[in-house]
Each structure stands twice: as structure tokens, then as C-alpha cells.
């Protein structure tokens, strides 16, 4: 059984925020925390003066830093989070390859995400996007900044639910996250009436109301089995007219965690994340969990 929370560490403020978030998450789940530092040192470097390849140095300030980083971060986290079982390891593989390999043995992979300067939100790097698009395990992206770690327990868990492609693992992850935190679960489904109904027309009020009632009933039907499994979780169901991405970004402002899904599929351009999940990753104010599903 997979029983650990794994976090990617690269020495940036974002990865330290992710490590602290992951430490709290591991304590909530009562599982070990695993730090993975991927430092790919090419076997040769280019000497410009002689136009030749020479062996890369095996010693020096950067090598020493790469060796110290996982060990010192592990010690700091253990001190800040008494009782935490934490281990650290270094990989010589490229970051995406190393993180994908590490995720296979994890319940959850946590990565840092660069905050937009002056704007609350995410500027997700190529490594994080590549991992999110390709891994088969849940991934949480955490931004650095004030409150990134201390707000881990505050606020609701927000679940973005597509009723046309609802999937059990995504819903189950959100219910479990709310249960671990003793938090409420806010389920958000965005929908819009068919164009023929016409927004704002007096003669369309009744059809819109009927359609809205059907959407809410379907939402309740999808969630009913999970309510039974997690009876202690208070659920706030919201079937709102609007785009899913904008509704979720708005709901993220006071959330502890936003949960979205990613379908396991490939396009000609490679692995696919999806427009709603992509928008939430870039603009949500809270940590974002991306759950792959079929």
C-alpha cells in the first residue's frame, strides 16, 4: 500500500513552502514525508576557450549545496513538526524524470509553484506542468508567500465537479481531504442554459428554473454515496450559472485546498491537462490538488 507524502525540493522559496505544506499534510494523514531533490549533473561541460568537453566537477560549492539541501531541510522540518517521520534522498536524474519516478511510490506528490508578482495566483513552471500532465498520482501545487503554510488548516476544501465527467477518485479525494481537516466541503459545478433559453428574458425564467433544479438533483445524486461514506463532512453544494474556472478561482480565495480532476488522455501535442484545470492552476489563491482519472 502506498503510504507517504513526497515533495520535490529544489532550494527555491516555492519548494520550501511546498515542503512545509507537505509536512503538515503528512501529519494529517499520519504518514511519512519523503523529500526528493533532483540534481542532474551532466557528465561533461563545455570549455569555451578550448572548444572541448571536460568532465563536470564532482566537488565545489554547488555540489556541496546539492548534498546539504535535502539533509538540512529534513532536519528543519523535523524540528518544526515534532513527531514527523521524514526522509530525504537525492536523484541524479532530470527533475521531471525523477519526480515522476518518485510519485509512483507516493500517496501524494507536492510541488512548489511560483507566485505571480503582485497578483495572487500561480505561474506554473514547465517542470510542474510536465509532472502534473504525466503522473498517475495526485499532485498538489503550493505557492510561496505569506500564509502559504499557516493557512493549511483554514477554510473549506473546494471541489470542482464536472457532472458530465464526474469520477470517483476525484470526489473521494476531496471528501477525504475535508475529513482530515475537519473542514466543510464546497462542491462547485458551473453550468449555463442552452442559448435558446436566452439570458434575462422574462419568458425564459421558468425553463431556466426547471433546468437548474435538474442540475441540482443530478449533483445531489452524484454526491450521495460519498456523503454516506463521510457522514461527518458538511457539504455545501453549489450549481451556479457561469464558467467552472472563474467560479473555482473565486471560491479559492478563502479555501484551504482546491481539488480538480485531469483526464488521463494524450493529444498530438502530448499529455493533456484541460482548460479548466489549467486556469485554476494559474490563478487560484489556494493550493491546488490535481487528481488524474480515466
C-alpha positions as CSV (number, residue, x, y, z in Angstrom):
1,X,0.0,0.0,0.0
2,X,1.3,3.4,-0.9
3,X,1.9,5.3,2.3
4,X,3.9,8.5,2.1
5,X,3.7,12.1,1.0
6,X,6.5,13.1,-1.4
7,X,7.7,16.6,-2.0
8,X,10.0,17.9,-4.7
9,X,12.8,20.1,-3.4
10,X,15.0,22.4,-5.5
11,X,16.0,25.1,-2.9
12,X,13.6,27.8,-4.1
13,X,11.2,29.6,-1.7
14,X,8.3,27.8,-3.5
15,X,9.7,24.4,-2.9
16,X,10.3,25.2,0.8
17,X,6.7,26.3,1.1
18,X,5.7,23.1,-0.6
19,X,7.8,21.1,1.8
20,X,6.2,22.8,4.8
21,X,2.7,22.2,3.4
22,X,3.6,18.6,2.7
23,X,4.9,18.1,6.3
24,X,1.5,19.3,7.7
25,X,-0.3,17.1,5.2
26,X,1.8,14.1,6.2
27,X,0.9,14.7,9.8
28,X,-2.8,15.0,9.0
29,X,-2.6,11.6,7.2
30,X,-0.2,10.1,9.8
31,X,2.2,9.1,7.0
32,X,5.9,9.6,6.5
33,X,7.2,12.6,4.5
34,X,9.8,12.0,1.7
35,X,11.9,14.7,0.3
36,X,13.3,14.3,-3.2
37,X,16.0,16.6,-4.6
38,X,16.7,16.1,-8.2
39,X,20.1,17.4,-9.2
40,X,21.1,16.4,-12.7
41,X,24.8,16.9,-13.2
42,X,25.8,16.4,-16.8
43,X,28.9,14.2,-17.2
44,X,30.7,16.8,-19.2
45,X,30.8,20.6,-19.5
46,X,31.8,22.8,-22.4
47,X,35.1,24.7,-22.2
48,X,34.7,27.8,-24.3
49,X,38.4,28.7,-24.5
50,X,39.4,25.3,-25.9
51,X,36.1,24.3,-27.5
52,X,36.3,20.9,-25.8
53,X,34.2,18.9,-23.4
54,X,35.7,18.3,-20.0
55,X,34.4,16.2,-17.1
56,X,32.0,18.0,-14.8
57,X,33.4,18.8,-11.4
58,X,32.4,16.4,-8.6
59,X,33.3,18.9,-5.9
60,X,32.7,22.6,-5.3
61,X,30.2,25.0,-3.8
62,X,27.3,23.9,-5.9
63,X,28.0,20.2,-5.3
64,X,28.2,20.8,-1.6
65,X,24.9,22.8,-1.6
66,X,23.2,20.0,-3.5
67,X,24.4,17.5,-0.9
68,X,23.3,19.6,2.1
69,X,19.9,20.8,0.8
70,X,17.8,17.6,1.4
71,X,19.6,16.8,4.6
72,X,19.3,20.2,6.2
73,X,15.7,20.7,5.0
74,X,14.8,17.3,6.5
75,X,16.3,18.4,9.9
76,X,14.5,21.7,9.8
77,X,11.1,20.1,9.1
78,X,11.6,17.5,11.8
79,X,12.3,20.3,14.3
80,X,9.2,22.4,13.2
81,X,6.9,19.4,13.1
82,X,7.5,17.2,16.2
83,X,6.7,13.6,15.6
84,X,7.0,13.8,11.8
85,X,8.7,10.9,10.1
86,X,10.8,12.4,7.4
87,X,13.4,11.0,5.0
88,X,15.4,12.7,2.2
89,X,17.1,11.5,-0.9
90,X,18.9,12.9,-3.9
91,X,18.4,11.8,-7.5
92,X,20.8,12.4,-10.4
93,X,18.0,12.2,-12.9
94,X,16.5,15.2,-14.6
95,X,13.8,16.8,-12.4
96,X,10.7,15.6,-14.4
97,X,12.0,12.1,-14.7
98,X,13.0,11.9,-11.0
99,X,9.6,13.3,-9.8
100,X,7.6,11.0,-12.0
101,X,9.5,8.1,-10.6
102,X,9.1,9.3,-7.0
103,X,5.4,9.8,-7.5
104,X,4.8,6.1,-8.2
105,X,5.6,5.2,-4.6
106,X,3.6,8.1,-3.1
107,X,0.0,8.7,-1.9
108,X,0.5,12.3,-2.9
109,X,3.2,14.4,-4.7
110,X,3.6,18.1,-3.6
111,X,5.4,20.7,-5.7
112,X,6.1,24.4,-5.4
113,X,4.6,26.9,-7.8
114,X,5.9,30.4,-8.4
115,X,3.5,33.1,-7.4
116,X,2.7,35.9,-9.8
117,X,4.4,39.1,-8.8
118,X,1.9,41.5,-7.2
119,X,-1.0,39.2,-8.1
120,X,-2.4,36.3,-6.1
121,X,-2.1,33.2,-8.2
122,X,0.1,30.7,-9.9
123,X,2.8,30.9,-12.5
124,X,3.4,27.3,-13.0
125,X,6.8,26.2,-14.3
126,X,7.5,23.7,-17.1
127,X,8.6,21.0,-14.6
128,X,5.5,21.2,-12.6
129,X,3.2,21.3,-15.6
130,X,5.0,18.3,-17.1
131,X,4.7,16.3,-14.0
132,X,1.0,17.2,-13.5
133,X,0.2,16.2,-17.1
134,X,2.0,12.9,-16.9
135,X,1.8,11.4,-13.4
136,X,-0.8,8.9,-12.4
137,X,-0.8,10.1,-8.8
138,X,-2.5,13.1,-7.2
139,X,-0.3,16.2,-7.3
140,X,-0.7,19.4,-5.1
141,X,0.8,22.7,-6.2
142,X,1.7,25.1,-3.4
143,X,2.7,28.7,-3.9
144,X,5.1,30.6,-1.7
145,X,4.1,33.8,0.2
146,X,2.5,35.0,3.4
147,X,0.2,32.4,4.9
148,X,1.2,29.6,2.5
149,X,1.9,27.2,5.3
150,X,-0.2,28.7,8.2
151,X,-3.4,28.6,6.2
152,X,-3.1,24.9,5.6
153,X,-5.9,24.2,8.1
154,X,-8.1,27.2,7.4
155,X,-11.0,27.4,5.1
156,X,-13.1,25.0,3.2
157,X,-12.0,22.3,0.7
158,X,-13.4,23.3,-2.7
159,X,-14.2,20.6,-5.3
160,X,-14.7,21.5,-8.9
161,X,-17.1,18.9,-10.3
162,X,-18.0,18.3,-13.9
163,X,-21.3,16.3,-13.9
164,X,-20.6,15.1,-17.4
165,X,-17.3,13.6,-16.5
166,X,-17.5,13.1,-12.7
167,X,-15.1,10.5,-11.4
168,X,-15.0,8.7,-8.0
169,X,-11.3,9.2,-7.2
170,X,-11.6,13.0,-7.6
171,X,-14.7,13.2,-5.4
172,X,-13.3,10.8,-2.9
173,X,-10.0,12.7,-2.6
174,X,-11.9,15.9,-1.8
175,X,-14.1,14.3,0.8
176,X,-11.1,12.7,2.4
177,X,-9.2,16.0,2.4
178,X,-12.2,17.7,4.1
179,X,-12.4,14.9,6.6
180,X,-8.7,15.0,7.5
181,X,-9.0,18.8,8.2
182,X,-12.4,18.7,9.9
183,X,-13.4,21.2,7.2
184,X,-16.5,21.8,5.2
185,X,-16.6,20.7,1.6
186,X,-17.8,23.2,-1.0
187,X,-18.7,21.5,-4.3
188,X,-18.9,23.8,-7.2
189,X,-20.4,23.0,-10.6
190,X,-20.7,25.6,-13.3
191,X,-23.3,25.4,-16.0
192,X,-25.1,27.5,-18.5
193,X,-28.6,27.3,-20.1
194,X,-28.8,26.5,-23.8
195,X,-28.6,29.6,-26.0
196,X,-32.3,29.2,-27.0
197,X,-33.3,29.9,-23.4
198,X,-31.9,33.4,-23.6
199,X,-30.4,35.1,-20.6
200,X,-32.6,37.6,-18.8
201,X,-35.8,37.1,-20.9
202,X,-38.9,37.1,-18.8
203,X,-40.4,34.1,-20.7
204,X,-37.2,32.1,-20.1
205,X,-37.3,32.3,-16.3
206,X,-39.4,29.2,-15.8
207,X,-37.4,26.9,-18.2
208,X,-34.1,28.1,-16.6
209,X,-35.5,27.3,-13.2
210,X,-36.6,23.8,-14.2
211,X,-33.2,23.1,-15.8
212,X,-31.4,24.5,-12.7
213,X,-33.5,22.1,-10.5
214,X,-32.5,19.2,-12.7
215,X,-28.8,20.1,-12.4
216,X,-29.0,20.4,-8.6
217,X,-30.8,17.0,-8.4
218,X,-28.1,15.4,-10.5
219,X,-25.4,17.0,-8.4
220,X,-27.1,15.6,-5.3
221,X,-27.3,12.1,-6.8
222,X,-23.6,12.0,-7.7
223,X,-22.6,13.1,-4.2
224,X,-25.0,10.9,-2.2
225,X,-22.8,7.8,-1.9
226,X,-19.8,9.9,-0.7
227,X,-22.0,11.7,1.9
228,X,-22.8,8.2,3.3
229,X,-19.1,7.2,3.4
230,X,-18.1,10.5,5.1
231,X,-21.1,11.4,7.3
232,X,-19.0,13.9,9.3
233,X,-18.3,16.1,6.4
234,X,-20.6,19.1,5.9
235,X,-21.2,19.6,2.2
236,X,-22.2,22.8,0.5
237,X,-23.5,22.0,-3.0
238,X,-23.3,24.9,-5.5
239,X,-24.7,24.5,-9.0
240,X,-24.1,28.0,-10.4
241,X,-24.5,29.6,-13.8
242,X,-21.0,30.6,-15.0
243,X,-17.8,29.1,-16.2
244,X,-16.2,26.5,-14.0
245,X,-12.8,28.1,-14.0
246,X,-14.0,31.6,-12.9
247,X,-16.2,30.1,-10.2
248,X,-13.4,28.0,-8.8
249,X,-10.9,30.8,-8.8
250,X,-13.4,32.9,-6.9
251,X,-14.1,30.1,-4.4
252,X,-10.3,29.6,-3.9
253,X,-9.9,33.0,-2.1
254,X,-11.0,31.6,1.2
255,X,-10.2,27.9,0.6
256,X,-7.7,25.6,2.3
257,X,-7.4,23.5,-0.8
258,X,-9.0,23.4,-4.3
259,X,-9.5,19.9,-5.9
260,X,-9.8,19.4,-9.6
261,X,-9.6,16.5,-12.0
262,X,-7.4,15.7,-15.0
263,X,-8.5,13.0,-17.5
264,X,-5.8,10.5,-18.5
265,X,-5.6,11.1,-22.2
266,X,-3.0,12.2,-24.8
267,X,-3.2,14.6,-27.7
268,X,-0.9,15.0,-30.6
269,X,0.8,17.7,-28.6
270,X,1.4,15.4,-25.7
271,X,-0.2,14.9,-22.4
272,X,-3.4,17.0,-21.8
273,X,-4.3,19.0,-18.6
274,X,-7.5,20.6,-19.7
275,X,-8.6,24.3,-19.9
276,X,-10.4,24.4,-16.5
277,X,-7.6,22.8,-14.6
278,X,-5.0,24.9,-16.4
279,X,-6.9,28.1,-15.5
280,X,-7.2,27.1,-11.9
281,X,-3.5,26.2,-11.6
282,X,-2.5,29.6,-12.9
283,X,-5.0,31.8,-10.9
284,X,-6.2,30.0,-7.7
285,X,-5.2,31.7,-4.4
286,X,-5.1,28.3,-2.5
287,X,-3.1,25.2,-3.0
288,X,-4.5,23.1,-5.9
289,X,-4.8,19.3,-6.0
290,X,-4.9,17.7,-9.4
291,X,-6.3,14.2,-9.4
292,X,-5.8,12.1,-12.6
293,X,-8.7,9.9,-13.6
294,X,-10.0,7.8,-16.6
